[in-house]
Amino acid sequence: MKRWFLSLLVALAVAPPAFAQETPPAEPAAPVVAAEERPTFHVLFLPGVRTMDSNKWKISVSDGTGDASRQTVLGGEFDFALPHWPAALLVGGDWSRSSKDDWGRSSTDSGSVEGTVWEGYVGARKYFGKKNITPYANGAVAVVNSRLTGKGYTTSEKTEVGVMGGGGLLLNLGPFCMGIDGRALLAADVGSYAQFTGVVGFSF
């Protein structure tokens, strides 16, 4: 009897309980992606001023000249880069306008003039460093449509292809960013300009 009881205790000690369940294997942890290995995005808005580099933005009458070369500009652009790209893809567009009324010195020979520019561009942007203040450089091919109208003046309109270049500084504030941007467009005729804007937007 004692031998049978000892054998039962040994069997219970060695055998796992009937209700015991196997522990499932732990799932592997998701890999941690370093910040420098993630794609980067910027969505930016650019309000500022633009000066058209052509005398064709002026309309003259006998006692005055209407000048539409100094324009207010509003632009928007997007850049995107995958890890290890040498530069980001840049896509954007903008609109600028200037108008002036009654610029002649006499009531019988006064005039009005309005100039507008639409622009779209595709190119590249290079950011230098990843600090809170980040400088960058732009380069793009642009299509620009220029239109000039005035009182007693035949409307002129022209679409051209040009090369845009410039750069700026971004101050990164978490998902938000702000800064300054300067650029110029070299076009064949009336669409050339020099431009200076502020920059506000988002980074991802």
Contact map, one row per residue, 1 for C-alpha under 8 A:
111110000000000000000000000000000000000000000000000000000000000000000000000000000000000000000000000000000000000000000000000000000000000000000000000000000000000000000000000000000000000000000000000000000000
111111000000000000000000000000000000000000000000000000000000000000000000000000000000000000000000000000000000000000000000000000000000000000000000000000000000000000000000000000000000000000000000000000000000
111111100000000000000000000000000000000000000000000000000000000000000000000000000000000000000000000000000000000000000000000000000000000000000000000000000000000000000000000000000000000000000000000000000000
111111110000000000000000000000000000000000000000000000000000000000000000000000000000000000000000000000000000000000000000000000000000000000000000000000000000000000000000000000000000000000000000000000000000
111111111000000000000000000000000000000000000000000000000000000000000000000000000000000000000000000000000000000000000000000000000000000000000000000000000000000000000000000000000000000000000000000000000000
011111111100000000000000000000000000000000000000000000000000000000000000000000000000000000000000000000000000000000000000000000000000000000000000000000000000000000000000000000000000000000000000000000000000
001111111110000000000000000000000000000000000000000000000000000000000000000000000000000000000000000000000000000000000000000000000000000000000000000000000000000000000000000000000000000000000000000000000000
000111111111000000000000000000000000000000000000000000000000000000000000000000000000000000000000000000000000000000000000000000000000000000000000000000000000000000000000000000000000000000000000000000000000
000011111111100000000000000000000000000000000000000000000000000000000000000000000000000000000000000000000000000000000000000000000000000000000000000000000000000000000000000000000000000000000000000000000000
000001111111110000000000000000000000000000000000000000000000000000000000000000000000000000000000000000000000000000000000000000000000000000000000000000000000000000000000000000000000000000000000000000000000
000000111111111000000000000000000000000000000000000000000000000000000000000000000000000000000000000000000000000000000000000000000000000000000000000000000000000000000000000000000000000000000000000000000000
000000011111111100000000000000000000000000000000000000000000000000000000000000000000000000000000000000000000000000000000000000000000000000000000000000000000000000000000000000000000000000000000000000000000
000000001111111100000000000000000000000000000000000000000000000000000000000000000000000000000000000000000000000000000000000000000000000000000000000000000000000000000000000000000000000000000000000000000000
000000000111111100000000000000000000000000000000000000000000000000000000000000000000000000000000000000000000000000000000000000000000000000000000000000000000000000000000000000000000000000000000000000000000
000000000011111110000000000000000000000000000000000000000000000000000000000000000000000000000000000000000000000000000000000000000000000000000000000000000000000000000000000000000000000000000000000000000000
000000000001111111010000000000000000000000000000000000000000000000000000000000000000000000000000000000000000000000000000000000000000000000000000000000000000000000000000000000000000000000000000000000000000
000000000000001111110000000000000000000000000000000000000000000000000000000000000000000000000000000000000000000000000000000000000000000000000000000000000000000000000000000000000000000000000000000000000000
000000000000000111110000000000000000000000000000000000000000000000000000000000000000000000000000000000000000000000000000000000000000000000000000000000000000000000000000000000000000000000000000000000000000
000000000000000011111000000000000000000000000000000000000000000000000000000000000000000000000000000000000000000000000000000000000000000000000000000000000000000000000000000000000000000000000000000000000000
000000000000000111111100000000000000000000000000000000000000000000000000000000000000000000000000000000000000000000000000000000000000000000000000000000000000000000000000000000000000000000000000000000000000
000000000000000000111110000000000000000000000000000000000000000000000000000000000000000000000000000000000000000000000000000000000000000000000000000000000000000000000000000000000000000000000000000000000000
000000000000000000011111000000000000000000000000000000000000000000000000000000000000000000000000000000000000000000000000000000000000000000000000000000000000000000000000000000000000000000000000000000000000
000000000000000000001111100000000000000000000000000000000000000000000000000000000000000000000000000000000000000000000000000000000000000000000000000000000000000000000000000000000000000000000000000000000000
000000000000000000000111110000000000000000000000000000000000000000000000000000000000000000000000000000000000000000000000000000000000000000000000000000000000000000000000000000000000000000000000000000000000
000000000000000000000011111000000000000000000000000000000000000000000000000000000000000000000000000000000000000000000000000000000000000000000000000000000000000000000000000000000000000000000000000000000000
000000000000000000000001111100000000000000000000000000000000000000000000000000000000000000000000000000000000000000000000000000000000000000000000000000000000000000000000000000000000000000000000000000000000
000000000000000000000000111110000000000000000000000000000000000000000000000000000000000000000000000000000000000000000000000000000000000000000000000000000000000000000000000000000000000000000000000000000000
000000000000000000000000011111000000000000000000000000000000000000000000000000000000000000000000000000000000000000000000000000000000000000000000000000000000000000000000000000000000000000000000000000000000
000000000000000000000000001111100000000000000000000000000000000000000000000000000000000000000000000000000000000000000000000000000000000000000000000000000000000000000000000000000000000000000000000000000000
000000000000000000000000000111110000000000000000000000000000000000000000000000000000000000000000000000000000000000000000000000000000000000000000000000000000000000000000000000000000000000000000000000000000
000000000000000000000000000011111000000000000000000000000000000000000000000000000000000000000000000000000000000000000000000000000000000000000000000000000000000000000000000000000000000000000000000000000000
000000000000000000000000000001111100000000000000000000000000000000000000000000000000000000000000000000000000000000000000000000000000000000000000000000000000000000000000000000000000000000000000000000000000
000000000000000000000000000000111110110000000000000000000000000000000000000000000000000000000000000000000000000000000000000000000000000000000000000000000000000000000000000000000000000000000000000000000000
000000000000000000000000000000011111110000000000000000000000000000000000000000000000000000000000000000000000000000000000000000000000000000000000000000000000000000000000000000000000000000000000000000000000
000000000000000000000000000000001111110000000000000000000000000000000000000000000000000000000000000000000000000000000000000000000000000000000000000000000000000000000000000000000000000000000000000000000000
000000000000000000000000000000000111110000000000000000000000000000000000000000000010000000000000000000000000000000000000000000000000000000000000000000000000000000000000000000000000000000000000000000000000
000000000000000000000000000000001111111000000000000000000000000000000000000000000011000000000000000000000000000000000000000000000000000000000000000000000000000000000000000000000000000000000000000000000000
000000000000000000000000000000001111111100000000000000000000000000000000000000000110000000000000000000000000000000000000000000000000000000000000000000000000000000000000000000000000000000000000000000000000
000000000000000000000000000000000000111110000000000000000000000000000000000000011110000000000000000000000000000000000000000000000000000000000000000000000000000000000000000000000000000000000000000000000000
000000000000000000000000000000000000011111000000000000000000000000000000000000011100000000000000000000000000000000000000000000000000000000000000000000000000000000000000000000000000000000000000000000000011
000000000000000000000000000000000000001111100000000000000000000000000000000001111000000000000000000000000000000000000000000000000000000000000000000000000000000000000000000000000000000000000000000000000011
000000000000000000000000000000000000000111110000000000000000000000000000000001110000000000000000000000000000000000000000000000000000000000000000000000000000000000000000000000000000000000000000000000001111
000000000000000000000000000000000000000011111000000000000000000000000000000111100000000000000000000000000000000000000000000000000000000000000000000000000000000000000000000000000000000000000000000000001110
000000000000000000000000000000000000000001111100000000000000000000000000000111000000000000000000000000000000000000000000000000000000000000000000000000000000000000000000000000000000000000000000000000111100
000000000000000000000000000000000000000000111110000000000000000000000000011110000000000000000000000000000000000000000000000000000000000000000000000000000000000000000000000000000000000000000000000000111000
000000000000000000000000000000000000000000011111000000000000000000000000111100000000000000000000000000000000000000000000000000000000000000000000000000000000000000000000000000000000100000000000000011110000
000000000000000000000000000000000000000000001111100000000000000000000001111000000000000000000000000000000000000000000000000000000000000000000000000000000000000000000000000000000000000000000000000011100000
000000000000000000000000000000000000000000000111110000000000000000000001110000000000000000000000000000000000000000000000000000000000000000000000000000000000000000000000000000000000000000000000001111000000
000000000000000000000000000000000000000000000011111000000000000000000111100000000000000000000000000000000000000000000000000000000000000000000000000000000000000000000000000000000000000000000000001110000000
000000000000000000000000000000000000000000000001111100000000000000001111100000000000000000000001000000000000000000000000000000000000000000000000000000000000000000000000000000000000000000000000111100000000
000000000000000000000000000000000000000000000000111110000000000000001110000000000000000000000000000000000000000000000000000000000000000000000000000000000000000000000000000000000000000000000000111000000000
000000000000000000000000000000000000000000000000011111001000000000001110000000000000000000000000000000000000000000000000000000000000000000000000000000000000000000000000000000000000000000000111110000000000
000000000000000000000000000000000000000000000000001111100000000000001000000000000000000000000000000000000000000000000000000000000000000000000000000000000000000000000000000000000000000000000111110000000000
000000000000000000000000000000000000000000000000000111111000000000001000000000000000000000000000000000000000000000000000000000000000000000000000000000000000000000000000000000000000000000001111000000000000
000000000000000000000000000000000000000000000000000011111100000000000000000000000000000000000000000000000000000000000000000000000000000000000000000000000000000000000000000000000000000000000000000000000000
000000000000000000000000000000000000000000000000000001111110000000000000000000000000000000000000000000000000000000000000000000000000000000000000000000000000000000000000000000000000000000000100000000000000
000000000000000000000000000000000000000000000000000101111110000000111000000000000000000000000000000000000000000000100000000000000000000000000000000100000000000000000000000000000000000000000100000000000000
000000000000000000000000000000000000000000000000000000111111000011111000000000000000000000000000000000000000000000000000000000000000000000000000000000000000000000000000000000000000000000000000000000000000
000000000000000000000000000000000000000000000000000000011111100011100000000000000000000000000000000000000000000010000000000000000000000000000000000001001000000000000000000000000000000000000000000000000000
000000000000000000000000000000000000000000000000000000000111111111000000000000000000000000000000000000000000000000000000000000000000000000000000000000000000000000000000000000000000000000000000000000000000
000000000000000000000000000000000000000000000000000000000011111110000000000000000000000000000000000000010000111000000000000000000000000000000000000000000000000000000000000000000000000000000000000000000000
000000000000000000000000000000000000000000000000000000000001111100000000000000000000000000000000000000010000100000000000000000000000000000000000000000000000000000000000000000000000000000000000000000000000
000000000000000000000000000000000000000000000000000000000001111110000000000000000000000000000000000000011100100000000000000000000000000000000000000000000000000000000000000000000000000000000000000000000000
000000000000000000000000000000000000000000000000000000000001111111000000000000000000000000000000000000111000010000000000000000000000000000000000000000000000000000000000000000000000000000000000000000000000
000000000000000000000000000000000000000000000000000000000111101111100000000000000000000000000000000000110000000000000000000000000000000000000000000000000000000000000000000000000000000000000000000000000000
000000000000000000000000000000000000000000000000000000000111000111110000000000000000000000000000000100110000001110000000000000000000000000000000000000000000000000000000000000000000000000000000000000000000
000000000000000000000000000000000000000000000000000000001110000011111100000000000000000000000000000100000000000010000000000000000000000000000000000000000000000000000000000000000000000000000000000000000000
000000000000000000000000000000000000000000000000000000001100000001111110000000000000000000000000111100000000000011100000000000000000000000000000000000000000000000000000000000000000000000000000000000000000
000000000000000000000000000000000000000000000000011111001100000000111110000000000000000000000000010000000000000000100000000000000000000000000000000000000000000000000000000000000000000000000000000000000000
000000000000000000000000000000000000000000000000111100000000000000111111000000000000000000000000010000000000000000000000000000000000000000000000000000000000000000000000000000000000000000000000000000000000
000000000000000000000000000000000000000000000000111100000000000000011111100000000000000000000001110000000000000000100000000000000000000000000000000000000000000000000000000000000000000000000000000000000000
000000000000000000000000000000000000000000000011110000000000000000000111110000000000000000000001110000000000000000000000000000000000000000000000000000000000000000000000000000000000000000000000000000000000
000000000000000000000000000000000000000000000111110000000000000000000011111000000000000000000111100000000000000000000000000000000000000000000000000000000000000000000000000000000000000000000000000000000000
000000000000000000000000000000000000000000001111000000000000000000000001111100000000000000000111000000000000000000000000000000000000000000000000000000000000000000000000000000000000000000000000000000000000
000000000000000000000000000000000000000000001110000000000000000000000000111110000000000000011110000000000000000000000000000000000000000000000000000000000000000000000000000000000000000000000000000000000000
000000000000000000000000000000000000000000111100000000000000000000000000011111000000000000011100000000000000000000000000000000000000000000000000000000000000000000000000000000000000000000000000000000000000
000000000000000000000000000000000000000000111000000000000000000000000000001111100000000001111000000000000000000000000000000000000000000000000000000000000000000000000000000000000000000000000000000000000000
000000000000000000000000000000000000000011110000000000000000000000000000000111110000000001110000000000000000000000000000000000000000000000000000000000000000000000000000000000000000000000000000000000000000
000000000000000000000000000000000000000011100000000000000000000000000000000011111000000111100000000000000000000000000000000010000000000000000000000000000000000000000000000000000000000000000000000000000000
000000000000000000000000000000000000001111000000000000000000000000000000000001111100000111000000000000000000000000000000000000000000000000000000000000000000000000000000000000000000000000000000000000000000
000000000000000000000000000000000000001110000000000000000000000000000000000000111110101110000000000000000000000000000000000000000000000000000000000000000000000000000000000000000000000000000000000000000000
000000000000000000000000000000000000011100000000000000000000000000000000000000011111100100000000000000000000000000000000000000000000000000000000000000000000000000000000000000000000000000000000000000000000
000000000000000000000000000000000001111000000000000000000000000000000000000000001111100000000000000000000000000000000000000000000000000000000000000000000000000000000000000000000000000000000000000000000000
000000000000000000000000000000000000100000000000000000000000000000000000000000000111110000000000000000000000000000000000000000000000000000000000000000000000000000000000000000000000000000000000000000000000
000000000000000000000000000000000000000000000000000000000000000000000000000000001111111100000000000000000000000000000000000000000000000000000000000000000000000000000000000000000000000000000000000000000000
000000000000000000000000000000000000000000000000000000000000000000000000000000000001111100000000000000000000000000000000000001000000000000000000000000000000000000000000000000000000000000000000000000000000
000000000000000000000000000000000000000000000000000000000000000000000000000000001000111110000000000000000000000000000000000111100000000000000000000000000000000000000000000000000000000000000000000000000000
000000000000000000000000000000000000000000000000000000000000000000000000000000111100111111000000000000000000000000000000000111000000000000000000000000000000000000000000000000000000000000000000000000000000
000000000000000000000000000000000000000000000000000000000000000000000000000000111000001111100000000000000000000000000000011110000000000000000000000000000000000000000000000000000000000000000000000000000000
000000000000000000000000000000000000000000000000000000000000000000000000000011110000000111110000000000000000000000000000011110000000000000010000000000000000000000000000000000000000000000000000000000000000
000000000000000000000000000000000000000000000000000000000000000000000000000011100000000011111000000000000000000000000001111000000000000000000000000000000000000000000000000000000000000000000000000000000000
000000000000000000000000000000000000000000000000000000000000000000000000001111000000000001111100000000000000000000000001110000000000000000000000000000000000000000000000000000000000000000000000000000000000
000000000000000000000000000000000000000000000000000000000000000000000000001110000000000000111110000000000000000000000111100000000000000000000000000000000000000000000000000000000000000000000000000000000000
000000000000000000000000000000000000000000000000000000000000000000000000111100000000000000011111000000000000000000000111000000000000000000000000000000000000000000000000000000000000000000000000000000000000
000000000000000000000000000000000000000000000000000000000000000000000000111000000000000000001111100000000000000000011110000000000000000000000000000000000000000000000000000000000000000000000000000000000000
000000000000000000000000000000000000000000000000010000000000000000000011110000000000000000000111110000000000000000011100000000000000000000000000000000000000000000000000000000000000000000000000000000000000
000000000000000000000000000000000000000000000000000000000000000000010011100000000000000000000011111000000000000001111000000000000000000000000000000000000000000000000000000000000000000000000000000000000000
000000000000000000000000000000000000000000000000000000000000000000011111000000000000000000000001111100000000000001110000000000000000000000000000000000000000000000000000000000000000000000000000000000000000
000000000000000000000000000000000000000000000000000000000000000000010000000000000000000000000000111110000000000111100000000000000000000000000000000000000000000000000000000000000000000000000000000000000000
000000000000000000000000000000000000000000000000000000000000000001110000000000000000000000000000011111100000000111000000000000000000000000000000000000000000000000000000000000000000000000000000000000000000
000000000000000000000000000000000000000000000000000000000000000000000000000000000000000000000000001111100000011110000000000000000000000000000000000000000000000000000000000000000000000000000000000000000000
000000000000000000000000000000000000000000000000000000000000000000000000000000000000000000000000000111111000011100000000000000000000000000000000000000000000000000000000000000000000000000000000000000000000
000000000000000000000000000000000000000000000000000000000000000111000000000000000000000000000000000111111000011100000000000000000000000000000000000000000000000000000000000000000000000000000000000000000000
000000000000000000000000000000000000000000000000000000000000111111000000000000000000000000000000000001111110111000000000000000000000000000000000000000000000000000000000000000000000000000000000000000000000
000000000000000000000000000000000000000000000000000000000000001100000000000000000000000000000000000001111110110000000000000000000000000000000000000000000000000000000000000000000000000000000000000000000000
000000000000000000000000000000000000000000000000000000000000001000000000000000000000000000000000000000011111110000000000000000000000000000000000000000000000000000000000000000000000000000000000000000000000
000000000000000000000000000000000000000000000000000000000000000000000000000000000000000000000000000000011111110000000000000000000000000000000000000000000000000000000000000000000000000000000000000000000000
000000000000000000000000000000000000000000000000000000000000000000000000000000000000000000000000000000000111110000000000000000000000000000000000000000000000000000000000000000000000000000000000000000000000
000000000000000000000000000000000000000000000000000000000000111000000000000000000000000000000000000000011111111000000000000000000000000000000000000000000000000000000000000000000000000000000000000000000000
000000000000000000000000000000000000000000000000000000000000100100000000000000000000000000000000000011111111111100000000000000000000000000000000000000000000000000000000000000000000000000000000000000000000
000000000000000000000000000000000000000000000000000000000000100001000000000000000000000000000000000011110000111110000000000000000000000000000000000001110000000000000000000000000000000000000000000000000000
000000000000000000000000000000000000000000000000000000000000000001000000000000000000000000000000001111100000011111000000000000000000000000000000000001100000000000000000000000000000000000000000000000000000
000000000000000000000000000000000000000000000000000000000010000001110000000000000000000000000000001110000000001111100000000000000000000000000000000111100000000000000000000000000000000000000000000000000000
000000000000000000000000000000000000000000000000000000000000000000010000000000000000000000000000111100000000000111110000000000000000000000000000000111000000000000000000000000000000000000000000000000000000
000000000000000000000000000000000000000000000000000000001000000000011010000000000000000000000000111000000000000011111000000000000000000000000000011110000000000000000000000000000000000000000000000000000000
000000000000000000000000000000000000000000000000000000000000000000000000000000000000000000000011110000000000000001111100000000000000000000000000011100000000000000000000000000000000000000000000000000000000
000000000000000000000000000000000000000000000000000000000000000000000000000000000000000000000011100000000000000000111110000000000000000000000001111000000000000000000000000000000000000000000010000000000000
000000000000000000000000000000000000000000000000000000000000000000000000000000000000000000001111000000000000000000011111000000000000000000000001110000000000000000000000000000000000000000000000000000000000
000000000000000000000000000000000000000000000000000000000000000000000000000000000000000000001110000000000000000000001111100000000000000000000111100000000000000000000000000000000000000000000000000000000000
000000000000000000000000000000000000000000000000000000000000000000000000000000000000000000111100000000000000000000000111110000000000000000000111000000000000000000000000000000000000000000000000000000000000
000000000000000000000000000000000000000000000000000000000000000000000000000000000000000000111000000000000000000000000011111000000000000000011110000000000000000000000000000000000000000000000000000000000000
000000000000000000000000000000000000000000000000000000000000000000000000000000000000000011110000000000000000000000000001111100000000000000011100000000000000000000000000000000000000000000000000000000000000
000000000000000000000000000000000000000000000000000000000000000000000000000000000000000011100000000000000000000000000000111110000000000001111000000000000000000000000000000000000000000000000000000000000000
000000000000000000000000000000000000000000000000000000000000000000000000000000000000001111000000000000000000000000000000011111000000000001110000000000000000000000000000000000000000000000000000000000000000
000000000000000000000000000000000000000000000000000000000000000000000000000000100000001111000000000000000000000000000000001111100000000111100000000000000000000000000000000000000000000000000000000000000000
000000000000000000000000000000000000000000000000000000000000000000000000000000000000011100000000000000000000000000000000000111110000000111000000000000000000000000000000000000000000000000000000000000000000
000000000000000000000000000000000000000000000000000000000000000000000000000000000000001000000000000000000000000000000000000011111100011110000000000000000000000000000000000000000000000000000000000000000000
000000000000000000000000000000000000000000000000000000000000000000000000000000000000000000000000000000000000000000000000000001111100011100000000000000000000000000000000000000000000000000000000000000000000
000000000000000000000000000000000000000000000000000000000000000000000000000000000000000000000000000000000000000000000000000000111110011000000000000000000000000000000000000000000000000000000000000000000000
000000000000000000000000000000000000000000000000000000000000000000000000000000000000000000000000000000000000000000000000000000111111110000000000000000000000000000000000000000000000000000000000000000000000
000000000000000000000000000000000000000000000000000000000000000000000000000000000000000000000000000000000000000000000000000000001111110000000000000000000000000000000000000100000000000000000000000000000000
000000000000000000000000000000000000000000000000000000000000000000000000000000000000000000000000000000000000000000000000000000000111110000000000000000000000000000000000011110000000000000000000000000000000
000000000000000000000000000000000000000000000000000000000000000000000000000000000000000000000000000000000000000000000000000000000111111000000000000000000000000000000000111100000000000000000000000000000000
000000000000000000000000000000000000000000000000000000000000000000000000000000000000000000000000000000000000000000000000000000111111111100000000000000000000000000000000111100000000000000000000000000000000
000000000000000000000000000000000000000000000000000000000000000000000000000000000000000000000000000000000000000000000000000000111000111110000000000000000000000000000011110000000000000000000000000000000000
000000000000000000000000000000000000000000000000000000000000000000000000000000000000000000000000000000000000000000000000000011110000011111000000000000000000000000000011110000000000000000000000000000000000
000000000000000000000000000000000000000000000000000000000000000000000000000000000000000000000000000000000000000000000000000011100000001111100000000000000000000000001111000000000000000000000000000000000000
000000000000000000000000000000000000000000000000000000000000000000000000000000000000000000000000000000000000000000000000001111000000000111110000000000000000000000011110000000000000000000000000000000000000
000000000000000000000000000000000000000000000000000000000000000000000000000000000000000000000000000000000000000000000000001110000000000011111000000000000000000000111100000000000000000000000000000000000000
000000000000000000000000000000000000000000000000000000000000000000000000000000000000000001000000000000000000000000000000111100000000000001111100000000000000000000111000000000000000000000000000000000000000
000000000000000000000000000000000000000000000000000000000000000000000000000000000000000000000000000000000000000000000000111000000000000000111110000000000000000011110000000000000000000000000000000000000000
000000000000000000000000000000000000000000000000000000000000000000000000000000000000000000000000000000000000000000000011110000000000000000011111000000000000000011110000000000000000000000000000000000000000
000000000000000000000000000000000000000000000000000000000000000000000000000000000000000000000000000000000000000000000011100000000000000000001111100000000000001111000000000000000000000000000000000000000000
000000000000000000000000000000000000000000000000000000000000000000000000000000000000000000000000000000000000000000001111000000000000000000000111110000000000001111000000000000000000000000000010000000000000
000000000000000000000000000000000000000000000000000000000000000000000000000000000000000000000000000000000000000000001110000000000000000000000011111000000000111100000000000000000000000000000010000000000000
000000000000000000000000000000000000000000000000000000000000000000000000000000000000000000000000000000000000000000111100000000000000000000000001111100000000111000000000000000000000000000000110000000000000
000000000000000000000000000000000000000000000000000000000000000000000000000000000000000000000000000000000000000000111000000000000000000000000000111110000011110000000000000000000000000000000000000000000000
000000000000000000000000000000000000000000000000000000001000000000000000000000000000000000000000000000000000000011110000000000000000000000000000011111000011100000000000000000000000000000000000000000000000
000000000000000000000000000000000000000000000000000000000000000000000000000000000000000000000000000000000000000011100000000000000000000000000000001111101111000000000000000000000000000000000000000000000000
000000000000000000000000000000000000000000000000000000000010000000000000000000000000000000000000000000000000001111000000000000000000000000000000000111111110000000000000000000000000000000000000000000000000
000000000000000000000000000000000000000000000000000000000000000000000000000000000000000000000000000000000000001110000000000000000000000000000000000011111000000000000000000000000000000000000000000000000000
000000000000000000000000000000000000000000000000000000000000000000000000000000000000000000000000000000000000001000000000000000000000000000000000000001111100000000000000000000000000000000000000000000000000
000000000000000000000000000000000000000000000000000000000010000000000000000000000000000000000000000000000000000000000000000000000000000000000000000011111110000000000000000000000000000000000000000000000000
000000000000000000000000000000000000000000000000000000000000000000000000000000000000000000000000000000000000000000000000000000000000000000000000000011011111000000000000000000000000000000000000000000000000
000000000000000000000000000000000000000000000000000000000000000000000000000000000000000000000000000000000000000000000000000000000000000000000000001111001111100000000000000000000000000000000000000000000000
000000000000000000000000000000000000000000000000000000000000000000000000000000000000000000000000000000000000000000000000000000000000000000000000001110000111110000000000000000000000000000000000000000000000
000000000000000000000000000000000000000000000000000000000000000000000000000000000000000000000000000000000000000000000000000000000000000000000000111100000011111000000000000000000000000000000000000000000000
000000000000000000000000000000000000000000000000000000000000000000000000000000000000000000000000000000000000000000000000000000000000000000000000111000000001111100000000000000000000000000000100000000000000
000000000000000000000000000000000000000000000000000000000000000000000000000000000000000000000000000000000000000000000000000000000000000000000011110000000000111110000000000000000000000000000000000000000000
000000000000000000000000000000000000000000000000000000000000000000000000000000000000000000000000000000000000000000000000000000000000000000000011100000000000011111000000000000000000000000111010000000000000
000000000000000000000000000000000000000000000000000000000000000000000000000000000000000000000000000000000000000000000000000000000000000000001111000000000000001111100000000000000000000000110000000000000000
000000000000000000000000000000000000000000000000000000000000000000000000000000000000000000000000000000000000000000000000000000000000000000001111000000000000000111110000000000000000000011110001000000000000
000000000000000000000000000000000000000000000000000000000000000000000000000000000000000000000000000000000000000000000000000000000000000000111100000000000000000011111000000000000000000011100000000000000000
000000000000000000000000000000000000000000000000000000000000000000000000000000000000000000000000000000000000000000000000000000000000000001111100000000000000000001111100000000000000001111000000000000000000
000000000000000000000000000000000000000000000000000000000000000000000000000000000000000000000000000000000000000000000000000000000000000011110000000000000000000000111110000000000000001110000000000000000000
000000000000000000000000000000000000000000000000000000000000000000000000000000000000000000000000000000000000000000000000000000000000000011100000000000000000000000011111000000000000111100000000000000000000
000000000000000000000000000000000000000000000000000000000000000000000000000000000000000000000000000000000000000000000000000000000000001111000000000000000000000000001111100000000000111000000000000000000000
000000000000000000000000000000000000000000000000000000000000000000000000000000000000000000000000000000000000000000000000000000000000001110000000000000000000000000000111110000000011110000000000000000000000
000000000000000000000000000000000000000000000000000000000000000000000000000000000000000000000000000000000000000000000000000000000000111100000000000000000000000000000011111000000011100000000000000000000000
000000000000000000000000000000000000000000000000000000000000000000000000000000000000000000000000000000000000000000000000000000000001111100000000000000000000000000000001111100001111000000000000000000100000
000000000000000000000000000000000000000000000000000000000000000000000000000000000000000000000000000000000000000000000000000000000001110000000000000000000000000000000000111110001110000000000000000000000000
000000000000000000000000000000000000000000000000000000000000000000000000000000000000000000000000000000000000000000000000000000000011110000000000000000000000000000000000011111111100000000000000000000000000
000000000000000000000000000000000000000000000000000000000000000000000000000000000000000000000000000000000000000000000000000000000001000000000000000000000000000000000000001111111000000000000000000000000000
000000000000000000000000000000000000000000000000000000000000000000000000000000000000000000000000000000000000000000000000000000000000000000000000000000000000000000000000000111111000000000000000000000000010
000000000000000000000000000000000000000000000000000000000000000000000000000000000000000000000000000000000000000000000000000000000000000000000000000000000000000000000000000111111000000000000000000000000111
000000000000000000000000000000000000000000000000000000000000000000000000000000000000000000000000000000000000000000000000000000000000000000000000000000000000000000000000000111111100000000000000000000011110
000000000000000000000000000000000000000000000000000000000000000000000000000000000000000000000000000000000000000000000000000000000000000000000000000000000000000000000000011111111110000000000000000000111110
000000000000000000000000000000000000000000000000000000000000000000000000000000000000000000000000000000000000000000000000000000000000000000000000000000000000000000000000011100011111000000000000000001111000
000000000000000000000000000000000000000000000000000000000000000000000000000000000000000000000000000000000000000000000000000000000000000000000000000000000000000000000001111000001111100000000000000001110000
000000000000000000000000000000000000000000000000000000000000000000000000000000000000000000000000000000000000000000000000000000000000000000000000000000000000000000000001110000000111110000000000000111100000
000000000000000000000000000000000000000000000100000000000000000000000000000000000000000000000000000000000000000000000000000000000000000000000000000000000000000000000111100000000011111000000000000111100000
000000000000000000000000000000000000000000000000000000000000000000000000000000000000000000000000000000000000000000000000000000000000000000000000000000000000000000000111000000000001111100000000011110000000
000000000000000000000000000000000000000000000000000000000000000000000000000000000000000000000000000000000000000000000000000000000000000000000000000000000000000000011110000000000000111110000000011100000000
000000000000000000000000000000000000000000000000000000000000000000000000000000000000000000000000000000000000000000000000000000000000000000000000000000000000000000011100000000000000011111000001111000000000
000000000000000000000000000000000000000000000000000000000000000000000000000000000000000000000000000000000000000000000000000000000000000000000000000000000000000001111000000000000000001111100011110000000000
000000000000000000000000000000000000000000000000000000000000000000000000000000000000000000000000000000000000000000000000000000000000000000000000000000000000000001110000000000000000000111110011100000000000
000000000000000000000000000000000000000000000000000000000000000000000000000000000000000000000000000000000000000000000000000000000000000000000000000000000000000111100000000000000000000011111111000000000000
000000000000000000000000000000000000000000000000000000000000000000000000000000000000000000000000000000000000000000000000000000000000000000000000000000000000000111000000000000000000000001111111000000000000
000000000000000000000000000000000000000000000000000001000000000000000000000000000000000000000000000000000000000000000000000000000000000000000000000000000000000100000000000000000000000000111111000000000000
000000000000000000000000000000000000000000000000000111011000000000000000000000000000000000000000000000000000000000000000000000000000000000000000010000000000010000000000000000000000000000111111000000000000
000000000000000000000000000000000000000000000000000111000000000000000000000000000000000000000000000000000000000000001000000000000000000000000001110000000000000100000000000000000000000011111111100000000000
000000000000000000000000000000000000000000000000000111000000000000000000000000000000000000000000000000000000000000000000000000000000000000000000000000000000000001000000000000000000000111111111110000000000
000000000000000000000000000000000000000000000000011110000000000000000000000000000000000000000000000000000000000000000000000000000000000000000000000000000000000000000000000000000000000111000011111000000000
000000000000000000000000000000000000000000000000011110000000000000000000000000000000000000000000000000000000000000000000000000000000000000000000000000000000000000000000000000000000011110000001111100000000
000000000000000000000000000000000000000000000001111000000000000000000000000000000000000000000000000000000000000000000000000000000000000000000000000000000000000000000000000000000000011100000000111110000000
000000000000000000000000000000000000000000000001110000000000000000000000000000000000000000000000000000000000000000000000000000000000000000000000000000000000000000000000000000000001111000000000011111000000
000000000000000000000000000000000000000000000111100000000000000000000000000000000000000000000000000000000000000000000000000000000000000000000000000000000000000000000000000000000001110000000000001111100000
000000000000000000000000000000000000000000000111000000000000000000000000000000000000000000000000000000000000000000000000000000000000000000000000000000000000000000000000000000000111100000000000000111110000
000000000000000000000000000000000000000000011110000000000000000000000000000000000000000000000000000000000000000000000000000000000000000000000000000000000000000000000000010000001111100000000000000011111000
000000000000000000000000000000000000000000011100000000000000000000000000000000000000000000000000000000000000000000000000000000000000000000000000000000000000000000000000000000011110000000000000000001111100
000000000000000000000000000000000000000001111000000000000000000000000000000000000000000000000000000000000000000000000000000000000000000000000000000000000000000000000000000000011100000000000000000000111110
000000000000000000000000000000000000000001110000000000000000000000000000000000000000000000000000000000000000000000000000000000000000000000000000000000000000000000000000000000111000000000000000000000011111
000000000000000000000000000000000000000111100000000000000000000000000000000000000000000000000000000000000000000000000000000000000000000000000000000000000000000000000000000001111000000000000000000000001111
000000000000000000000000000000000000000111000000000000000000000000000000000000000000000000000000000000000000000000000000000000000000000000000000000000000000000000000000000000100000000000000000000000000111
